[in-house]
């Protein structure tokens, strides 16, 4: 039985041939992307192929995305094709450290047109974990569809609900992103975020950095989730677990940190999504929190070693080897 369900956007990333601002890039490479799609493919690569509820255009880009997802092992039962809308396109720019910026082409595209009820009750009752992200909350009807799924999973099933704000404030009306995230945090059991995500969501000050991870994780848990995962780029990640977290055996708030792994990054696009997949795969399998965070960092680190969010996603054995000190440095 499929234990995991991921919901959200699938899109085309156009990744540049080299580094530099978008206005200087002449050559791009087409890659499948979208944060939830990255999570779904990473889970499949780790041996936990999920159901994936998404919506793409009924055209060549949509066909490419569906083919990519299916070939990666993602279940296609909930993948929708929209005959009246295009697939979202995103142009990516990379700086010399492989960090990225995005330019979205997403006006009325298929992933903005997901509708409540796209996952029926019988399907939802059969999964143990539901993961969503912030981009589909930017537009109706996908906003209502995402909240409907989170609400039903939270109230009517025993599934763990996780949420990644994946802050893209440029997709939202002024001041809408913090309000939207406030509602999402109230429905989520687990939130994975960066300092920048939490600043955009109104949870942290605008100048918050990865060094503030302990305070940021505490602030997330104060808004409802029992588990906060704050990623810190090359410095690893920190997790805070309240006593309500099923993987916290202490009965007290628990903080777990991991410093990450040294790799030679080529493209950090999707590294946070790889981390999310690693955390979901490990925590849902019953691994202790310290092992889960180390495993998630291993998945994320290895994902940065090739261009494109999905190109270098590791298998479970590869990520486990790196976590246990037997893999590539």
C-alpha positions as CSV (number, residue, x, y, z in Angstrom):
1,X,0.0,0.0,0.0
2,X,1.2,3.5,-0.8
3,X,1.9,5.2,2.6
4,X,2.7,8.7,1.3
5,X,0.8,11.4,-0.6
6,X,2.4,14.6,-2.0
7,X,0.3,17.4,-3.5
8,X,1.2,20.6,-5.4
9,X,2.7,22.0,-8.5
10,X,4.7,20.4,-11.3
11,X,6.5,22.7,-13.7
12,X,9.4,23.1,-16.1
13,X,12.6,24.6,-14.8
14,X,14.8,26.2,-17.4
15,X,18.3,25.8,-15.9
16,X,21.1,28.1,-17.3
17,X,24.1,26.7,-19.0
18,X,26.3,28.8,-16.7
19,X,26.2,31.3,-13.8
20,X,25.1,34.9,-13.9
21,X,21.9,37.0,-14.1
22,X,19.0,36.0,-16.3
23,X,19.6,38.8,-18.8
24,X,23.1,37.4,-19.5
25,X,22.1,33.8,-20.0
26,X,21.9,32.5,-23.6
27,X,21.4,28.8,-23.1
28,X,19.0,26.9,-20.8
29,X,18.3,23.3,-20.2
30,X,14.8,21.9,-19.7
31,X,14.3,20.1,-16.4
32,X,11.3,18.9,-14.5
33,X,10.7,20.8,-11.3
34,X,8.3,22.2,-8.8
35,X,8.9,21.7,-5.1
36,X,6.3,19.0,-4.4
37,X,7.3,17.2,-7.7
38,X,10.9,17.2,-6.4
39,X,9.7,15.7,-3.1
40,X,7.7,13.0,-4.9
41,X,10.5,12.0,-7.2
42,X,13.0,12.0,-4.3
43,X,10.7,9.8,-2.3
44,X,10.4,7.4,-5.2
45,X,14.2,7.4,-5.6
46,X,14.5,6.5,-1.9
47,X,12.2,3.5,-2.3
48,X,8.9,5.1,-1.0
49,X,7.0,6.0,-4.3
50,X,4.1,8.3,-3.3
51,X,0.8,9.2,-4.7
52,X,1.2,12.7,-6.3
53,X,-1.8,15.0,-6.8
54,X,-0.8,17.6,-9.4
55,X,-2.2,19.2,-12.5
56,X,-0.3,19.9,-15.7
57,X,-1.2,21.3,-19.1
58,X,-2.4,18.9,-21.8
59,X,0.5,19.7,-24.1
60,X,4.1,18.7,-24.8
61,X,5.5,20.2,-21.6
62,X,2.8,18.5,-19.5
63,X,3.5,15.2,-21.4
64,X,7.2,15.5,-20.6
65,X,6.5,16.1,-16.9
66,X,4.1,13.2,-16.6
67,X,6.6,10.9,-18.4
68,X,9.4,12.1,-16.1
69,X,7.3,11.4,-13.0
70,X,6.2,8.0,-14.1
71,X,9.7,6.9,-15.2
72,X,10.9,8.0,-11.7
73,X,8.4,5.6,-10.1
74,X,5.8,8.1,-8.9
75,X,2.3,6.8,-8.9
76,X,0.2,8.6,-11.5
77,X,-3.3,7.9,-10.2
78,X,-3.8,11.5,-9.1
79,X,-2.0,13.3,-11.9
80,X,-4.5,15.6,-13.8
81,X,-4.1,17.0,-17.3
82,X,-5.8,20.3,-18.0
83,X,-7.0,20.8,-21.6
84,X,-7.5,24.5,-21.1
85,X,-4.3,25.7,-19.4
86,X,-0.6,25.7,-20.0
87,X,2.1,24.2,-17.8
88,X,4.0,26.6,-15.6
89,X,7.5,27.6,-16.8
90,X,10.3,28.9,-14.5
91,X,13.6,30.4,-15.6
92,X,16.4,29.8,-13.1
93,X,19.6,31.9,-12.6
94,X,22.6,30.6,-10.6
95,X,25.3,32.6,-8.8
96,X,28.9,31.4,-8.5
97,X,28.0,29.5,-5.3
98,X,25.2,27.6,-7.1
99,X,22.5,29.5,-5.3
100,X,19.5,30.4,-7.4
101,X,16.8,32.9,-8.2
102,X,13.6,32.3,-10.2
103,X,11.4,34.0,-12.8
104,X,7.9,32.5,-12.9
105,X,5.6,32.3,-15.9
106,X,2.5,31.1,-14.1
107,X,-0.6,33.2,-15.0
108,X,-3.6,30.9,-15.0
109,X,-1.5,27.8,-15.6
110,X,-2.7,24.3,-14.8
111,X,-1.3,24.0,-11.3
112,X,-3.3,27.1,-10.3
113,X,-6.5,25.2,-11.2
114,X,-6.5,22.2,-8.8
115,X,-9.9,21.9,-7.2
116,X,-11.2,20.7,-3.8
117,X,-12.0,17.1,-3.7
118,X,-9.3,16.0,-6.1
119,X,-8.2,13.4,-3.5
120,X,-11.2,11.4,-2.4
121,X,-11.9,10.2,1.1
122,X,-11.0,6.6,0.5
123,X,-7.6,7.5,-0.9
124,X,-6.9,9.9,1.9
125,X,-7.9,7.3,4.5
126,X,-5.2,4.9,3.2
127,X,-2.2,7.1,3.5
128,X,0.0,7.8,6.5
129,X,1.6,11.1,5.5
130,X,0.4,14.1,3.4
131,X,2.8,16.8,2.2
132,X,2.0,20.1,0.7
133,X,3.8,23.4,-0.2
134,X,3.2,27.1,-0.4
135,X,3.1,27.8,-4.1
136,X,-0.4,26.3,-4.7
137,X,-1.7,28.6,-2.0
138,X,-1.0,31.7,-4.2
139,X,-4.0,31.3,-6.5
140,X,-7.6,30.1,-6.5
141,X,-8.9,27.4,-6.8
142,X,-5.6,25.7,-5.9
143,X,-5.5,27.5,-2.6
144,X,-8.9,26.1,-1.5
145,X,-7.9,22.7,-2.9
146,X,-4.7,22.6,-0.8
147,X,-6.4,23.8,2.4
148,X,-9.2,21.3,1.8
149,X,-6.7,18.5,1.6
150,X,-4.8,19.6,4.6
151,X,-8.0,20.1,6.7
152,X,-9.4,16.7,5.8
153,X,-6.1,14.9,6.4
154,X,-5.8,16.7,9.8
155,X,-9.4,16.2,10.9
156,X,-10.5,12.9,9.3
157,X,-7.5,10.7,9.1
158,X,-4.5,9.7,11.1
159,X,-2.0,11.0,8.5
160,X,0.9,13.3,9.5
161,X,0.5,16.6,7.6
162,X,3.6,18.4,6.6
163,X,4.1,21.8,5.0
164,X,6.9,23.7,3.3
165,X,6.2,27.4,2.9
166,X,8.7,27.5,-0.1
167,X,8.4,31.3,0.1
168,X,7.7,33.0,-3.3
169,X,6.1,36.3,-2.1
170,X,6.2,37.6,-5.7
171,X,3.4,35.1,-6.4
172,X,1.1,36.5,-3.7
173,X,-0.9,39.7,-3.3
174,X,0.6,42.2,-0.8
175,X,0.5,40.8,2.8
176,X,-1.3,37.6,1.7
177,X,1.7,35.3,2.2
178,X,1.9,35.6,6.0
179,X,-1.8,35.2,6.5
180,X,-1.8,32.2,4.3
181,X,1.1,30.6,6.1
182,X,-0.5,31.2,9.5
183,X,-3.5,29.1,8.4
184,X,-1.3,26.4,6.9
185,X,0.9,26.2,10.1
186,X,-2.3,25.7,12.1
187,X,-3.2,22.6,10.0
188,X,0.3,21.1,9.8
189,X,2.0,18.7,12.2
190,X,5.4,19.2,10.6
191,X,6.8,22.3,9.0
192,X,10.1,22.4,7.0
193,X,11.5,25.9,6.3
194,X,14.5,28.1,5.9
195,X,15.1,31.4,7.8
196,X,14.1,33.3,4.6
197,X,10.9,31.3,4.3
198,X,10.0,32.1,7.9
199,X,10.8,35.8,7.5
200,X,8.5,36.0,4.5
201,X,5.9,34.1,6.4
202,X,5.9,36.7,9.2
203,X,7.3,34.2,11.7
204,X,10.8,35.8,11.9
205,X,12.4,39.2,11.5
206,X,13.5,40.2,8.0
207,X,17.1,39.9,9.0
208,X,16.8,36.4,10.5
209,X,19.6,34.0,9.4
210,X,20.4,30.3,9.7
211,X,22.2,31.1,13.0
212,X,18.7,31.9,14.5
213,X,17.5,28.3,13.8
214,X,16.8,27.5,17.5
215,X,14.5,30.5,18.0
216,X,12.9,30.0,14.6
217,X,12.1,26.4,15.3
218,X,10.5,27.4,18.6
219,X,8.4,30.1,16.9
220,X,7.2,27.5,14.4
221,X,6.1,25.1,17.1
222,X,4.3,27.9,18.9
223,X,2.0,28.2,15.9
224,X,0.8,24.7,16.0
225,X,3.1,22.1,14.5
226,X,4.7,19.5,16.8
227,X,7.8,19.3,14.6
228,X,9.9,22.1,13.1
229,X,12.7,21.4,10.6
230,X,14.8,24.5,9.9
231,X,17.4,23.9,7.1
232,X,20.6,25.9,7.1
233,X,22.1,25.3,3.7
234,X,25.6,23.9,3.8
235,X,25.5,24.2,7.6
236,X,22.9,21.4,7.9
237,X,19.7,21.6,9.8
238,X,18.0,21.8,13.2
239,X,14.8,20.1,14.3
240,X,12.6,21.0,17.3
241,X,10.1,18.5,18.6
242,X,7.4,19.2,21.1
243,X,6.2,16.4,23.4
244,X,3.3,15.8,21.0
245,X,5.6,14.6,18.3
246,X,5.2,10.9,17.9
247,X,9.0,10.5,17.3
248,X,9.9,12.4,20.5
249,X,10.4,9.8,23.3
250,X,11.4,12.2,26.0
251,X,8.1,13.8,27.1
252,X,10.0,17.2,26.9
253,X,10.8,19.6,24.0
254,X,13.7,18.1,22.1
255,X,16.2,19.8,19.8
256,X,18.3,17.9,17.4
257,X,21.0,19.4,15.1
258,X,23.2,18.0,12.3
259,X,26.0,20.0,10.6
260,X,25.5,18.6,7.1
261,X,28.1,17.1,4.7
262,X,30.8,18.6,2.5
263,X,30.2,18.2,-1.2
264,X,31.0,20.2,-4.3
265,X,27.7,21.8,-5.2
266,X,26.8,22.4,-8.8
267,X,23.2,23.4,-8.4
268,X,21.2,23.9,-5.2
269,X,17.8,23.9,-6.9
270,X,15.6,21.4,-5.1
271,X,18.0,20.7,-2.2
272,X,15.4,21.7,0.3
273,X,12.9,19.4,-1.3
274,X,15.4,16.5,-1.2
275,X,15.8,17.2,2.5
276,X,12.1,17.1,3.0
277,X,11.8,13.8,1.2
278,X,14.6,12.4,3.3
279,X,13.0,13.5,6.5
280,X,9.6,12.1,5.5
281,X,11.0,8.8,4.4
282,X,13.0,8.4,7.6
283,X,10.5,9.7,10.2
284,X,7.6,7.8,8.6
285,X,9.7,4.6,8.8
286,X,10.2,5.1,12.6
287,X,13.8,6.2,12.6
288,X,15.0,8.2,15.6
289,X,15.0,12.0,15.1
290,X,18.8,12.3,15.0
291,X,19.1,9.6,12.4
292,X,16.3,11.2,10.4
293,X,17.9,14.6,10.3
294,X,21.3,13.2,9.3
295,X,19.6,11.1,6.6
296,X,17.7,14.1,5.3
297,X,20.9,16.1,5.1
298,X,22.6,13.3,3.2
299,X,19.8,13.3,0.6
300,X,20.0,17.1,0.3
301,X,23.7,17.2,0.0
302,X,23.9,14.6,-2.8
303,X,21.1,16.3,-4.7
304,X,23.3,19.4,-5.3
305,X,26.0,17.6,-7.3
306,X,24.4,17.9,-10.7
307,X,22.3,20.5,-12.5
308,X,18.5,20.2,-12.1
309,X,16.5,19.4,-9.0
310,X,16.1,15.7,-9.8
311,X,19.3,14.9,-11.6
312,X,21.4,13.8,-8.6
313,X,18.8,12.5,-6.2
314,X,20.3,9.5,-4.3
315,X,18.9,6.1,-3.6
316,X,18.3,5.1,0.0
317,X,21.5,3.0,0.1
318,X,23.5,6.0,-1.3
319,X,22.1,8.4,1.3
320,X,22.5,5.9,4.1
321,X,26.1,5.3,3.1
322,X,26.9,9.1,3.3
323,X,25.0,9.4,6.6
324,X,27.0,6.4,8.1
325,X,30.3,7.7,6.8
326,X,30.7,5.2,4.0
327,X,29.7,7.4,1.1
328,X,31.4,10.2,-0.9
329,X,32.6,13.2,1.1
